[in-house]
Amino acid sequence: MAMRVVAFVGSPRKGGNSDQLTDAILAGAAEAGHETEKLYLCDYALTPIDAVYGAEENWTDPRQGPADELIKRMVAADVVVLASPVYWFSVSGLMKLFIDRWALYQRDGRRLMDLMPGKRVAAALALADPEPGYLDMVLGPLQQAAKWLRMTWAGEVVATSVADPGDLAAQPGVLAAARELGRAL
Ligand SMILES: Cc1cc2nc3c(=O)[nH]c(=O)nc-3n(C[C@H](O)[C@H](O)[C@H](O)COP(=O)(O)O)c2cc1C
């Protein structure tokens, strides 16, 4: 069945390693007959979410911010791809700003956690470390967020030993794995 695959790139470096991994995933998805879209988080003026908790009437209206356009596309997707460089043993700040905005979100009276169940989510990570012993620490929060939204984890692709954008070309196996992940979404 043809699905709508929407990728969110959390690197400020367009054409960089996360971006290249995303392109490979989306190329695989297109080969499998899916419709694809790529959005750069750096094109949106994302700001930290307000600390608003408790009663629903106190919730921030996320529709007032630039995150709304992104979340709208996420809600319209069947599969979400989260691509990020590893920054300081975590996803990038851009990716975190985006994910934080998922909290307290509602559209037409429906909360995000009621809009996302059944959709699939995959991740792509790029990092310079050749032997990162901390990948679970980076992937864990993404997997937990997916679980919280009752989405299905579709898999991940990780490119290690990539510092500069040209570095990924030396790892055709990783690009092939990204393409395969895209085909299997
Ligand atoms: C602020 C910053 C923090 C980084 N922290 C890490 C890190 O903790 N571990 C690591 O392996 N690489 C780290 N790197 C290297 C990047 O993950 C690496 O260059 C990656 O390929 C960048 O992906 P991009 O081309 O998609 O931007 C860091 C880079 C920057 C700019």
The ligand as an ORCA input file, in Angstrom:
! r2SCAN-3c Opt
* xyz 0 1
  C      27.761     20.803     18.315
  C      28.274     19.476     17.836
  C      28.321     18.413     18.709
  C      28.750     17.158     18.277
  N      28.742     16.107     19.165
  C      29.110     14.878     18.723
  C      29.034     13.744     19.597
  O      28.638     13.822     20.757
  N      29.424     12.535     19.114
  C      29.880     12.377     17.833
  O      30.229     11.259     17.447
  N      29.923     13.431     16.976
  C      29.531     14.664     17.379
  N      29.559     15.739     16.506
  C      29.907     15.500     15.082
  C      28.667     15.350     14.194
  O      27.741     14.424     14.747
  C      29.041     14.874     12.796
  O      29.883     15.818     12.185
  C      27.849     14.584     11.923
  O      28.269     13.937     10.747
  C      27.118     15.872     11.534
  O      25.974     15.539     10.772
  P      25.410     16.527      9.639
  O      26.373     16.489      8.498
  O      24.080     15.952      9.281
  O      25.286     17.878     10.256
  C      29.152     16.992     16.931
  C      29.120     18.085     16.056
  C      28.692     19.317     16.493
  C      28.660     20.493     15.524
*
